[in-house]
Structure formats: structure tokens, C-alpha cells
């Protein structure tokens, strides 16, 4: 096979510099990498200001996998995916953390540092693509433009799995275009990079599949010319899908369950055309330049940099020019590949909802195109005005881009702590590093102290606790609320760590003394966490007994069931609303406020014919009782059904053995293992 067969077809050439880089100019590429790595690693534990449970869980799972001799919690050897919360959405990122965890232990620096260094793959891939495929003499531009992309700047300094997936996606694009433009044997490396992308992040599965399909169509004739390499690569791809097939066989319902948890419209009872329309709407939102280049309120505050677009606003003209160049040169395979990457980037997010972590793949092709557009402008200007010093202009661009990198880092480190005022569960979820350091200091100063640390300020606080402390934890995760509802063993050594909201909610009538021992401040100077000692009043038992009796009284509401208003009496809840039980969505939850069992009485305005009652319950062992009465208050049925323990919430269906005209329906859901103060979870009730 001749070398010329691997060359790209001719096309309107990109303007090039008059001389190849040498001397000091040749150092710009390695210096751009140093700038990139430095702006990822400097003060890595300080920005982003939070350390999120989705970062900590990578290392905790890696540590547990090493402890359990490479077996998962489900006793799978070298599992394909790992469970994060209620769904299996972690994969390659856990394995990526194993060696750093084994060698260096658990710390924010190690976890984020390993992930940040992995993003160097993306920077390297951008540079190599510009140099080897687009024959750019300024590949450092791509590195620096990628580095100052705000969405990438933030997420490449976290341990979120999205940045790892995007990095391998960039590597895939490089190997694919090396296959397409230089040597077909690079297709094997491209397939491997595609598999790494696939296993790194759930939305990446759709993105890489769509990218492969578009590239298959885009370069179909080229693939036919090298069909034997294509067939061999397909065989490799099939082998690389075996871990995924193993996962599907072991967890057949997991994908559908994950879609339900995420609230995807694809698992809702909607017409297909409606679903396709919703997909198109969300897909186009992921391509919208307004979403990318200007600040918006679509994403959570912790995923954006205040005042910045996801892409640097000032680079919009360059990005637009880059896309125009790609369209102008669409006959060239390398430019078509970038357009394919742009078109594929929102496909995974559109399955659920557009969010920057799900569409982060877009930063790779746009970093390419922005750099190519700037180089095109410089080369065009220098070709028109021969006396302009090309290298001096490029050196000025290099220094300017480096200055923007340093300025963005300085802005983040100085101002990010006070960008947003909400540091709580609904906002930045700030405080993991600071709080657990204070906990360690308190226990070191006095090991006799019994600390009860509130988990309400962040998601997955139990994971964060295990990240900062070895098992068993030297403190207890919990709140003071259980001491409000029953008389607990409060000693002078008992201290509660609580948020200001929890401190304000302390029922003062129950305590003779409330003493704040220590206060940790938020970055804006407001109290963030309080270490509190409590002392009961002498008649606390009588106070709690009277309150408990009132708390157990059912609350009355009106709910809509199939468009009909229904009177509903129910146990008090601390999460959710009564209507959440009948809204047809598994993303809404109704949870009792320390009441077990959950009691619901439905009184229909006229008898409703019912033959089946289905309840979406939690994974704990559960007992359900269903009773019904007719309009004359005569009992129709009294059925009991139970379900054992399960990994995920599940559907429990009670068949009534016939169809009955029910005017009053009584539902009772009990957590078998919990006492009367347990929290009962109920997602949905369906009547048929």
C-alpha cells in the first residue's frame, strides 16, 4: 500500500508562516503546556471552593476496590461500572484514581491532581491535531485557548468524571484523524480511545456513538478502501464492549432506572413524536451560541464561573470564523471531523437535560477552531502586509494568552469564594475541607468528645466523611433532631456540628442551655458551621411525649388523581408534597418526618373502581397494607404484602383480587427494620 493513499485530498490551503519554528519560537509549545499544567495545579484545593461528593467518591471507591482485592460491593471482579448514590454512573474514573490512592493516600490534592493531570491528554491531543493534521506552526494556540475556556478551566480542576471523558474524546479525535489523514493503522488506537471515552462517563456513551456514526458516513469511501483494517478494528471494538455486555447482563434494568432517576422524558408515558420534539429542542439548546458564550442561569452555580460564559465571550468572533472555515472546507476530512464533533457534543445531554457537565465535549472542537481562526487571521494579515513581523505578532499572542490564563487563575483564587452567597446544599455545598479539618482538630484536642456531625449541608456527606477519615469514623453522622423527638443521652462531652439553619431551628423550649463552642465562617464572613452543646430541661420527657402525640396526627390536603380532586389525610413529611405521590414522576419523593409507618387515607368524591394499587417504594425491607371501604363504610378488602431488601427503589403491586367501588382507601407503608421514628420513602402511587 502506497503512502500517498493515506494523504488527505487537496483543499484550499490554510495560510502558513514563512518559516518553520526554530530557536526561541520552538519553545512556545512546551511553555504552553507548562502554563496549562500550572493553571490546573496551583492552589488546587482552593478552587473550586467546594470539594464535592462526586469527586470524593472516585477515591473512596478506588480505596475500597483495593481493600476488597478488586471486587466491588456487589462482589464483581473488576466491575465495569460503580455505584454512586442510587445509580451506576462511574467507571474508568475510579480506576484512574487507584494508583494515586495506593501510593499517596486520600487527599484533595491527590484526587484532583490525578484528574487534572489526566486533562493534559486533552491539551496534548489539541496540540498534536493542530501540528500533525492541520499543519499549524502555532499548535500552542490550541493549548492556551483550551486552557482559558472557562467551563474547561473550572472542570479540569475538579475530579468529576466528565473531564476525563472529554480528554479521551480529544485523544480519539487525534487518532481518528491520524488514521484518516496519515496511516490507517491508527484506527486501532482510535477504537481504544473511543472505548475509554465510553467507559468514563454516562453521556459520553451517546456522544462517542453518534460521533462514530457521523464519521462513518463522512468518510465512507475512505473506510471502504481500507475495509480490512476497518473489519479488524471492528473486531477490537466488539472485544472492548464485552465489559459493557457483562454489566447489562448483571444489571438489566439499570439503564432504565437511571433514566427515571434523572427524570428523562424518554421513560415517560408520552407519544414518540412528543419525545422526538423534546429531544430536538434540547439538542438545539446545546448548540446555541448564547448558551456557550454568555453567562446564563441554566447551570448550577457550582458549575459556572461568575461573569463568564462557558466559552470566553471575547473569543466568539474567532469561534464563529472557525465554524465558517470548517463549513467552507467541508470537503476536507479533518474539517468535517470537527463539524461532526460539534454536532455530536449535545447528543448525550439532550437525552435528559442540557447541562455543562454533559455537553463539555463541545470545548474540544471549538478550541481547535478558535485557534485555527486566529492563526488564519494572522497569516492572512502577514501575507497582505509583508513587512509585519510574524514572529513578533505570534509572540505577542502567546504572551496575551498566557496573561489571560494567569488572570483567570488569579480571579478564581481571589474572588471565587464570594462569587455566590449560597454555600448550602442548594448552592456551593461548601465546607468539606474546612469542616472535617475542624472535626479532626476537636477530636485531637479532646478524644473524649462525642461529635455528631450534620450531613445536611452537602450531598453524600457519608462519602465525604469516609474520604477524610478512615473506617470506623471517630464521630457520628447525624443531626440533633433525634434528640428533639425523644430523650437522648446528652452528656457534657456531646457536641453537635450543625448549620446556622439547624441552629435556628433548635426548639428552645426543650433545652435549659444552648452553648456555641466553636464557629466556622463561610468565605463571606457569615457563620457556616457551629459546634453546639445542649442541656435538657428537667421536664423534657413530658414535653416530648405531648409533642409526639401531636406529631402523629394526620395532616389533611387535597390532591389531584387522574384529574380528580381527592381528599388526602397523610403522615407529616420532611421531604416532598402530597401531590408528589401522584404526579407520575419517579424524581419526586415524599418522605415521612420521623414517622414509621407512613399512613395515607384517600377519600374520593364518588366511588372509584379499583382493582390494583402500585407503590414505588424504597430498597429497605417493606410491609404494605391496603384497605378499602365503599360509600356505606363497609369494608371491601384488607390486604397485606411485603418486599425484601433491594439495591434500588422498586415497584410493589397489590392486586385486590377483583374490581371494587372504593370511596375510602387506606395505605400503610412500614420500614420493617426501623423503629417508629424511621423515615419512610414513597415515590409514587398508581391506582388502576
N, C-alpha and C positions, 0 to 999 in steps of 0.2 A: 504493500500500500504506500502510495507516494505522500510525502509531507504536504504537498500543495492541496491534497484533498481535505486537509484539516484547517485550511486558512479560511477566514471569513470572506464572503463576497465583497466586491468593491462597493463603495458608497461615498457620498460627499465627505471628504476627509475633515476631521477635526483640525483646526489650526494648531500648529506645534511651534515650540520655541526653536529659535535658530540654532541653538547649540545644546548638546546634551549636558546634564548636570555634572559638574565636577568641582573640586575644591570645596569651599565652604558651603556651596549650594547643595552638595550631596549630603550634607549633614542635616538638612531640614526635615527629612523623613524620620530618622531616628529621634531627632529632637521633638518632633510632633508626638511620637509615641511616649517619650518621657513626660511631655506635658499631659497627655491623656492619662497615663497611669498616675501621675502626681495628683491630678484633679479628681481621680477616683479615690485615692487612699488618704489624702490629707484630712485629718480630723474626721475619720470615717464614722466614729461613734457619735459625733455631734450633729451630723446632718445626713439623712433626715433626722429630725429631732426625736422621733419615736423609734422604738425597736419593736416591731410588730410580731404578733404571734406567728404569722405566716412566714416570717424569717426564722424565728427560733425553732419552729417545728422541723425545719430541714435538718438542723444539727441534732435535735433530740431524737429524731427517728434514726439518723445515722449512728448515733451513740448506742441506741437500743439494738440496732441491727448488729453492730459489732459485739455487743454484750451477749446477744442471743445466737451467736455463731452463724450469722447471715440468714436467720429465719425471722419472718415478720410476726406481728402479733397474731395473725391468722395461721401461723405455722407453715407458711410458704417459704421455700428456699429461694433466695434471691428474687423477691417479689417484683413483678413488673411495675406496679403502682402501689403507693402507700396512702393510708387514710389520713386525711386532715379534717378533723371535725367529723361531719356526717357523710363525707364522700371521698372516694379515691381520686384525688386530683394532683398527687405528687408522684414523680417518677425519678428521672435522671438527676434532678437537683439534689436528691437525698444521697445518691451515690457520689455525686461531686463533692459533698461535704465529708465523706467518710475518712479520707486520708488526712485532711487538715484536723479533723476532730481526733483521730487516733494519735497524731503527732503532737498537737498543740492544745488539745482540750477544747472546752466550750467557752467562748467569749465573743462579744460583739465584733471585735477586730478580726478574729479568725473567720467567723461565719460570713460577715460582709466582705472581708478581704478576699476570701476564696471566690465568692461570687463576682466581686469587682474585677479581679484578675481574669476571670473567665470572659468578661466582656471585652478584654483585649483581643479575643478571637474576632469579634465584630470589627474592631478598628483595623486589625491586620487584614481581614478579608476585604474591607473597603479599599485599603491602600493597594493590595495586590490586584484587585479588579481594575482599579484606575491605571496601574502601571502595566500589567500584562495584557489586559483585554482592550482597554481604551487608549493605551499607549500614551498616557498622560506623563508629562515630565514634572508634574507637581502633585504626586499622589498624597502628599502630606495634607493637601487641602481637604480631602475626604475625611481624614482622621480628625482634623480640627473642627470641621463642620459637624461631624457626628458628635464630637465632644461637647460642643456648645448647644446642641439640641436640648432644650430644657427638659422635655419628657425623658430623654435618654440620660441626661446629666443626673436627674433625680433617681431614676430606677436602676441605673448602673451602679449606684452607691448603696443599694439595698441587696438583700438576699432573696428577693422574690424570684420565683422560677421563670417569670416572663422574660427577664433579661438574658437568662441562659438560653432559652428557646430562640430568641431573636439572634443571639450570637451564632448559634449553629445554623440558623436560617441564612445568615450572611455568608457563612462558610459554604453552605450548599450552593448559593448563587455563584460563588467564585469557582467551585469545582465544576459546576454545570457549564459555565461559560468557557472554562478551560477545555472541557470536553467538546463544546460546540465550536470553538474557535482555534484550538491548537491540537489536541490529541484526544481521540475518542476514549482512550483508556481511563481518562479522568472521570468517566461516568460511574465507575465503581466507587470512587471516593465521594462523588455527589450523592449516590444512593445511601452510603453510610451516614453522611451529614444530614440527609433528609430523615433518616431513621432517628438520629439523635434529636433532631428538632421535634419529631413526632412524639417521642417519649418524654420530652422535657416539660410540656405544658399542654393542658387540655385543648384550648382554642387552636393551638399550633397544628393539631391533627387535621383540622379542616383547611387551614391556611396552606400547609405543605401539600395536601392532596389536590387542592384547587390549582396551586402553582404548577405541580407536575402535569396536571391535565392541560393547562394552558400552554405549557412549554411543549407538551406532546403535539398539540395542534400547531403551535407556532413553527416548530422545526420538524414537521412530519417527514418531509422528503429527506432531510439530513439523517433522521433516525433510520429510515429505510436503507440508506446507503451503508449504514453500519449496524445492520439488524442483528448480526451475531453477537456483537458487544452488547447491544440492547437486550437480547434474549438472556445473555449471561448475567447482565445487571438485574434483569427482572427476577432471575432465579435467586440472586443475592437478596433482592428486596423481599421475596417470599420467605426466605430464611429469617430475615430480620423482623418479619411480622409474627413469628411464632410466639414470642413472649406476649404479644397482644392477644393472640388467639387463646393462649393459656389463660389469660386474665378473663376473657369473655366467657370461657367455659366454666371458670370457677365463680364468676360473679355476673351471671347472665343478665340480671335486672339492674345492674349498677348504672349503666349509661342513662337509662330512662329515669331512674331515681335521681340522678344528679341533675338532669334537665328539669325535673319537677322542683327540686330544691332551689334551683336558680330562677324559677318562675318562667321558664321558656314557654312561649306560645305554641311551640311545636307539639307539646304534650297536652295542650288544652283541647277541649271539645269545640273546635272551630272548623268552618269549611276550609278546604285546601286552598281555594283562591284567596281567602282572607289571610291565611298563613303566608302565602307567597307574596301578597301585597305588603304585609308587615315586614317580611324579610327584605324586600326591595327597599322599603322606607328606611330601615335601619342600616342596610348596606350603603345606601347613598349618603346617609348621615356620617358614616365612617370615611367617606371620600370628600366630604365638604371642607373646602379650604378654610372656612370660618371657624370650624371646629379645631383645625390644626394650627392655624397661625395667630389666633386671637384668644385672649382669656375668655373662658366660658364657665358656666355653672353646671356643666354636665357631670363632671367627675368629682369624687370625694376630695375634700381639701388636702388630705394627706398624700394625694397622688398628683398634685399640681404645685407649681412654684408661683406664688402670688405675683401678679402683674405680668407674667409671661404666658405666651401661647405654648402649646405643646411643641411647636416648632418656632424658632426665633422669628418674631414678626418681621424684623428688618430683612430677613432672607426670603420673604415672599416673592419679590420680583425675580430673584435668582431661581427659586423653585419653579415658578411659572415658566421661565425661559427654559429651564431644564426639561420640563414636561413637553414644551413646544418642540425642542430639539429632538426629543425621543419620538414624537409623532412625525416630525419631518423626516427622520431617518428610520422609520419603522421597518423598512426593508432589511435593515441590518440586524442580525440576531441578537447582538449584545444590547442594543437599544430596545428591541422588542422584549427581551427578558426583564428589563427594568419596568416596562409598562405592565408586564404580566405580574410582577411582584406588587406593583401598586394596586392592580385590580384584585389581587388575592388577599391583600392585607386585612380588609374588614370582614372577610367571609366568615371567620370563626366567631367574631364578636356579634355579628348580625343574627346568629342562632339564638342569642339571648338578649343582650343589650349592649350598645356601644359604650365602651369604657377604655381608658388609655392603656390599661394593662393588657387588654385583649387585642387592641389594634396597634400595639407598639411596633409591630413588624414594618409599619409604614416608614419608620425613620431611616431604614437602610436604603431603599431606593431613592428617597428624597435627599439623603446626604450625598449619594452619588451624583444625582442630577444637579444639586446646588453647586457642588464642587466643579463639575464639568461645565456648568453655565458660566461660572466666574472665570475659569481658565479660558473658555471660548471668547469671552469679552476681552480679556487681557491680550490674548493672541491676536484677535481681530484689530484691536486698537494699535498694537505694536506693529502689525503688518501695514496699517494705513499711515502711521507716523513712524517712519524708520528710525528716527533719532531718539525715540523714547527708550530709556534704559530698562529692558525687560526684567533683568535680574533684580534691579533695584525695586521695581514695582512689586515683583513677587516677594522679595524680602520684606517690603512694607506690609503686604497682605499677611505674610506669616506672622510678623510682629503684632499686627492688629488682631488676628485671630487668637494668638496667644494671650494678648491683653484681655480679650473678651472672656477667655477661659478663666484667667485669674480673677477678673472682675466678677464673674458669675459665682465662682467659689467664695470669694470674699462676701458677696451679697448674701449668699446662703448661710455662711457661718455667722455673720453679724446680725442679719435681720430675720432669718427664718424662724428663730424661736418666738418671735412676736408677730409673725405674719397673720396668724389666726388666733382668736381668743378662746376657741372651744378646744380644750385639752382633754375632754372626757371621752367616754365610749362613743358618742356620736360625732366626735371630731378627730383630733390628732391621736387619741389614745396614748398620751404622753406619760412617761414616768417609769418605764420598766427598769432602766439602768439606775436611775436615781433612787427609786423606792427600794429595790432589792439590795442596793448598797447600804441604805439606811437600816434595813432589816438585819443585814449581816453585822453592822456596827453595833446595833442594840443587843443582839444575842452574844456578841463577843464581849461587850461590857458587862453583861449580867446574864449568864446562861440559864438562870432560874426563871427568867421571864417567859410566860406563855403568851406568844403572839398569835393573834387571829387576824389574818390579812384579808381585806376585802378583795373579791375578784371582779367587782362590778365596773371597774374603770377601763377594762380592755376586753377584747375577745380572747378566748383561750388562755386565760390567766394561769391555768394549771400547767400549760405548756411552758409559759414564761417562767413559772416558778421552778420547773424541772431544768430549765436551761441554766438558771443562775445558781441552783443548789442541787447537790447530789441527793439521791434517794437514800433513806427516807428524809422527807423535808423536816427541818428543825422547827417548823412552825405549822400553823393550821390555816388552810384557806377557808374562809367563811365570813359571815357578817355578824354583827351584833343583834340582828333581828331575832335569831332563835332565842336570845336571852330576853327579848321583849315579850315573847309569847308564852314562855314557861320559865320557871325559876331555875336558873343555871348556877353552876359553881363559880361564882366570881370571887377571886382572891386578890390580894394586893399585887400579885405577880401577873395578873391577867391584863393584857393590853390589846386594844382593838386598833387596827390600822384602817382608817376609813376616809372617804372622800368628804369634801365640805357639804355636799348634798346629804350624805348619810348622817353627818354630824348634826345638821339642821333638823333631820327627821327623828332624832332621839326623843322618845316620849318622856319628857322631863318629869311627868307626874309619877314615874316609876323609880326614879333614882334620887338618892339623897345627895350624891356627889358625882359630878361630871368634870374630870380634870384632864386638860390637854397637856401631855407630857412633852411632845415634840411636834413641830410643824415643818413640812417640806413645802417649799414655794414653787409655784409654776414660774416659767420664764418671765411672765409679765408682773411678777411680784405678788399675785394672789395666792392664798392658801391652796395647796394641791392635795396633800395627804396629811392627816392628823393621827398621831399616836395618842389614844384616849384610854383613861381608866374610868371604870364605872363602879358605883356602890349602890346596892338596892336600898329602898326604903323598908322599914320594918314590916309593914303590912302588904308586901309585894304579892304574896300568894293570893290574897283576897282580890286585889286589883286585877291580877292576870286571869283569875277564874271568871270574874264578871265580864271582862273583855272578850274572853274566848267564847262565852255563850252568845254574845252579840255578834261576834265574827262568823259564827256558824250559821247565822240566819241567811236564808236565800235572798238574793237580790232580784228585783223584777225589771225586765226590759221588754221591748218589742223588737222582733227580728223579722226579716223578710225571707220566707222559704218558698222558692219557686214563684216569686211574685206575690205571695200572700202574706199579709201581716199576721204574725203569730206571737202570742203572749209567752214569754220565756222567764222562768224563775231558775236561778242558777247560783252555784257557789261563787264566792268572790274570787277575782282574778288579779294577778300582779303583772301579767303579760297578755295583751290582746283584748279584743272586744267580743261581745256575744255574737255579733254578726260574722266574725271571722270563722266561726264554726260552720257557717252555711254559705260561704262566698265562693265555693268551688275551687279554691286555691290552696295548694299544699305549702305555700310560702308563708301563710299567716298562721299564727299559733295562739291558742287560748290555753293559759296555764293557771292553775289554782294558786291562790295566795296562801300557801301552807295549809291546805285542806285536802285530806285524803279520806274518802273518795271524792271525786268530782260528781256533783249532782246537777242534773238538768231536768226541768219539768216544762214540757211544751203543751200549751192549751190552744187548740185550733179553734178558729171562729165557727167552724162547722166540721162535722166528722170528715176525716181524711182517710181514704182507703190505703192501707199499708200492708205489704207482705214481706218487706225486708228492710233492715236497718244496718248500714255500714258505717264504721268508725275508723278513722285514721289515727292510730294510737302510737305511743312511743315504743321503744325497744325493750323496756323492762317487763318482767312478768306481770300480766294484767288480767283482772277479772272484770267482766262487764255484766250488768243486769239490765234487762229491758222489760218494762211493764207497760200495759196499755189498758185504758178504760173507755167505754163507749159514752154516748151522750147522757145515759141514765146512771153513770158512775158504776156500771157493772164491769168487773174485771174481765178482760179478753184474753190476756196471756201474761205469763211471768216466766221469763227465760233467762238463763244464766249461761255464760260462755267465757272461757279463759284462753289465754295465749301465753306461751312460754317466752323465754328471753330471745331476742333477736338483735342483730347488729344494727339494723336501721329501723326507723318507724315503718309500720306496715298497716295493711287494711284488715280489719276484723269484721266479718259479715255475720249478722244474726238473721237467719231465716225464721220467720214467725210460724211456718207450717200452714199458712193459709193467708187469705187477704181479709183484713178486719177494718171496720169503720171506727177509727180511733179519734176520740176527741181530746183525750189527755194521754201524753206519752211521757214516761219516766225513764231516764237514762242515768246509770250509775257506773262510773269508771274508777276502779281501785288499783293502785300500785300495790301488788301483793307483798312485796318485801318492805315497803315503807310504813312508818307509823302514821298516826292521824295527822301529822304536820308535814307530810310529804307534798311535793308539788306534782300534780297530775297534768300531763301534757295531752292536749287534744287538738288535732289539726283540722279535722273535717268530719261532719256527719251528713250522710246521704240517706234520704228516705225514698223507698220505691214501693 
